[in-house]
Every structure is written in structure tokens, then in C-alpha cells.
Amino acid sequence: MGNVFNFSGKTAIVTGAGRGIGRVIALGLAEAGANVVLCSRTKTEIDAVADEIRKTGAKVMTVATDLTVHEQLENLVNVTVKEFGRIDILVNNAARSFLRGLLDLREDGWDKCFNTNVKAVWLLSRLVARQMIEQKSGRIINITTVGADKAEAGMAAYGCSKAALKHLTRCMAKEWAQLGINVNAVAPGFTRTDFSKPIWSNPDLEKMISQVIPKGKIAEPEDVVGAVLFLASDAASYITGDTIYVDGGTMTS
Ligand SMILES: NC(=O)c1ccc[n+]([C@@H]2O[C@H](COP(=O)([O-])OP(=O)(O)OC[C@H]3O[C@@H](n4cnc5c(N)ncnc54)[C@H](OP(=O)(O)O)[C@@H]3O)[C@@H](O)[C@H]2O)c1
């Protein structure tokens, strides 16, 4: 099979690459040889990650992008193709959440979750798919969550949007399977990033959550990278429409 985890000559876009899980996915893809394009709204954060990547000798570009603005999605795809000539891997990692019960959740909170976590993924994936169809190959990996399957109090807007993303993953996989594009999801469980800091920064809360995870601890962002690399690799060429859970066994209960 050769080294299927060598991504030399391939180009990957990672959304939300400025921090957390997206940052380590970008570092992992670069370490495996890919050219990486980093996007998020905060230019200083993606530039800092790009500096880390450049030190390894990999090629990297940053494109400040608000994923909820269509023209900025078009710009992201256009500058990537201009710089690297192709797009082999798209990791739809960026997301937003609101911790608010359904009785108090505001309409704009619901809309922001769905606009970022579902609509932007559809629109960006569609733009990228058009390029991948010309290439007759491509991998799209959506970062979902165990919260797409499990109801958590206060997380309805986020959980419903991620459940929609899980279904969008299957829809894109089905429609694009014969066009050379594989679309899958990686669903992390509770992971130590800024996103979840309000919980793990409280040692009692972290202990309580760790006790219900079969592995007995919350994930570190690095735990998520292997599943993404696998799905992006030739080892996963017959896998599409699926979800890999990286959750320390959370989905067993
Ligand atoms: N942490 C967890 O416990 C956990 C568990 C399960 C799944 N996940 C999933 O893992 C993924 C990464 O989460 P994380 O914990 O690493 O989150 P994070 O640390 O909050 O990072 C989120 C990233 O998304 C970017 N982003 C948000 N809105 C954006 C927009 N409109 N346009 C462009 N970029 C945007 C942020 O950058 P800017 O704000 O600068 O734009 C940031 O780089 C998400 O899909 C999340 O749902 C996380």
C-alpha cells in the first residue's frame, strides 16, 4: 500500500484553524506533507499557526474568512486554487455554540449556530466540490460531535445544528460518491479547547464529566487528528457518508 499517510503534493483547507482542534488538525496535515490553507476570522491566530507550520518546512497560507459571508467563501476557494492549483482535502472544523436552554435561547442564537455549523459547510463544500469534480478526487471531513446524537441540556441549538451536519455529511456523500469525492465526519467527545473551557476550567466539573467517559478523561485536541488523517488518506478510499467517533467510549452509553 505504500505510505498512505504521506500527503505530499496535496492541498488541504482547514476552517477554524486558529486554535483548538482545527489548529492541531492543520499541524497534523502539514506534518504529513500537505500544503495547508488556514482560515478563521481572527487573522492573528491563523498567522501564529502558520508560523508554527512554516518552521516544519511545509507550505502554508492564511485567509481571514468569515464563513457566514458567501463572498468570503468564494475568495477562500479562489485564492487556494490560485496558490496551489488544487484542493484535495477540506476539513469543515469551525463551529459556534450557545449554552442556553430552549426557553431562553434567542432566535439569533439558533440562526448563528445553523448559519455557521450547517449552511456555511454546505456552501463552502459545494464551492470546493466543483474544484474536486474537475480533479475527479477529493475528501471532505466534517467535524461534528457526540452532541449530534445525545441531547444535552442547554445545547439544543448546537446539537440540532450538528445533527443536521451529520445528515448533510450523508447527503453530500451520496450525491458526490461517483464524482470522486468522499465525505465523512469525525465526532469528538468532550475535548479540552477554549470552546469547552467554561466546563473543564472548573476541576469539579471536569472530574464529574471524566467519570462518565469510559476512558476516564476528556480528550485533548491531539486525540482527534488521527481520525481526520485516516479519512483523508487512501486507506479510507471506500469509506463515505460515515462518522468516526473520537469520544473515549462516550457513545457506548
Ligand atoms: N471542544 C469540544 O469539546 C468539542 C467537542 C465535540 C466537537 N467539537 C467540534 O470541534 C470543532 C472545533 O472546536 P474547538 O473546540 O476547537 O473550538 P474553538 O477552540 O472555539 O475554535 C473554533 C474555531 O472556529 C472558528 N470560527 C468560528 N466561527 C467562525 C466563522 N464564522 N468563520 C470562520 N471561522 C470561525 C474560530 O475562529 P474565529 O472565532 O477567529 O473565527 C476558531 O478558530 C467544532 O466543530 C466543534 O463543534 C468540539
The ligand as a MOL file (V3000), in Angstrom:
LIG
                    3D

  0  0  0     0  0            999 V3000
M  V30 BEGIN CTAB
M  V30 COUNTS 48 52 0 0 0
M  V30 BEGIN ATOM
M  V30 1 N -14.1760 21.2420 22.2760 0
M  V30 2 C -15.0760 20.2760 22.3790 0
M  V30 3 O -15.3930 19.7830 23.4870 0
M  V30 4 C -15.7280 19.7250 21.1410 0
M  V30 5 C -16.4800 18.5320 21.2710 0
M  V30 6 C -17.0840 17.9920 20.1420 0
M  V30 7 C -16.9440 18.6110 18.9180 0
M  V30 8 N -16.2440 19.7690 18.8170 0 CHG=1
M  V30 9 C -16.1560 20.3760 17.4960 0
M  V30 10 O -14.8090 20.5560 17.1310 0
M  V30 11 C -14.6770 21.6870 16.2650 0
M  V30 12 C -13.6120 22.6100 16.7970 0
M  V30 13 O -13.9820 23.0010 18.1030 0
M  V30 14 P -12.9450 23.6630 19.1140 0
M  V30 15 O -13.3010 23.1420 20.4390 0
M  V30 16 O -11.5610 23.5510 18.6030 0 CHG=-1
M  V30 17 O -13.4460 25.1920 19.0300 0
M  V30 18 P -12.7040 26.5970 19.3060 0
M  V30 19 O -11.4680 26.4010 20.0870 0
M  V30 20 O -13.7610 27.5210 19.7790 0
M  V30 21 O -12.3140 27.0370 17.8080 0
M  V30 22 C -13.3170 27.3110 16.8700 0
M  V30 23 C -12.6790 27.8300 15.6100 0
M  V30 24 O -13.7210 28.1310 14.6610 0
M  V30 25 C -13.5230 29.4450 14.1700 0
M  V30 26 N -14.7860 30.0450 13.7500 0
M  V30 27 C -15.9400 30.1640 14.4650 0
M  V30 28 N -16.8640 30.8350 13.7620 0
M  V30 29 C -16.3030 31.1250 12.5550 0
M  V30 30 C -16.7330 31.8190 11.3910 0
M  V30 31 N -17.9660 32.3530 11.3010 0
M  V30 32 N -15.8860 31.9420 10.3480 0
M  V30 33 C -14.6370 31.4180 10.4180 0
M  V30 34 N -14.1620 30.7590 11.4830 0
M  V30 35 C -14.9830 30.6280 12.5370 0
M  V30 36 C -12.8520 30.1810 15.3290 0
M  V30 37 O -12.1180 31.2910 14.9020 0
M  V30 38 P -12.6540 32.8190 14.9390 0
M  V30 39 O -13.5450 32.9600 16.1400 0
M  V30 40 O -11.3950 33.6000 14.9830 0
M  V30 41 O -13.3710 32.9980 13.6400 0
M  V30 42 C -11.9000 29.1020 15.8440 0
M  V30 43 O -10.7020 29.0920 15.0790 0
M  V30 44 C -16.0760 22.3110 16.2030 0
M  V30 45 O -16.7340 21.8640 15.0400 0
M  V30 46 C -16.7810 21.7620 17.4260 0
M  V30 47 O -18.1780 21.6890 17.2420 0
M  V30 48 C -15.6290 20.3390 19.8940 0
M  V30 END ATOM
M  V30 BEGIN BOND
M  V30 1 1 1 2
M  V30 2 2 2 3
M  V30 3 1 2 4
M  V30 4 1 4 5
M  V30 5 2 4 48
M  V30 6 2 5 6
M  V30 7 1 6 7
M  V30 8 2 7 8
M  V30 9 1 8 9
M  V30 10 1 8 48
M  V30 11 1 9 10
M  V30 12 1 9 46
M  V30 13 1 10 11
M  V30 14 1 11 12
M  V30 15 1 11 44
M  V30 16 1 12 13
M  V30 17 1 13 14
M  V30 18 2 14 15
M  V30 19 1 14 16
M  V30 20 1 14 17
M  V30 21 1 17 18
M  V30 22 2 18 19
M  V30 23 1 18 20
M  V30 24 1 18 21
M  V30 25 1 21 22
M  V30 26 1 22 23
M  V30 27 1 23 24
M  V30 28 1 23 42
M  V30 29 1 24 25
M  V30 30 1 25 26
M  V30 31 1 25 36
M  V30 32 1 26 27
M  V30 33 1 26 35
M  V30 34 2 27 28
M  V30 35 1 28 29
M  V30 36 1 29 30
M  V30 37 2 29 35
M  V30 38 1 30 31
M  V30 39 2 30 32
M  V30 40 1 32 33
M  V30 41 2 33 34
M  V30 42 1 34 35
M  V30 43 1 36 37
M  V30 44 1 36 42
M  V30 45 1 37 38
M  V30 46 2 38 39
M  V30 47 1 38 40
M  V30 48 1 38 41
M  V30 49 1 42 43
M  V30 50 1 44 45
M  V30 51 1 44 46
M  V30 52 1 46 47
M  V30 END BOND
M  V30 END CTAB
M  END
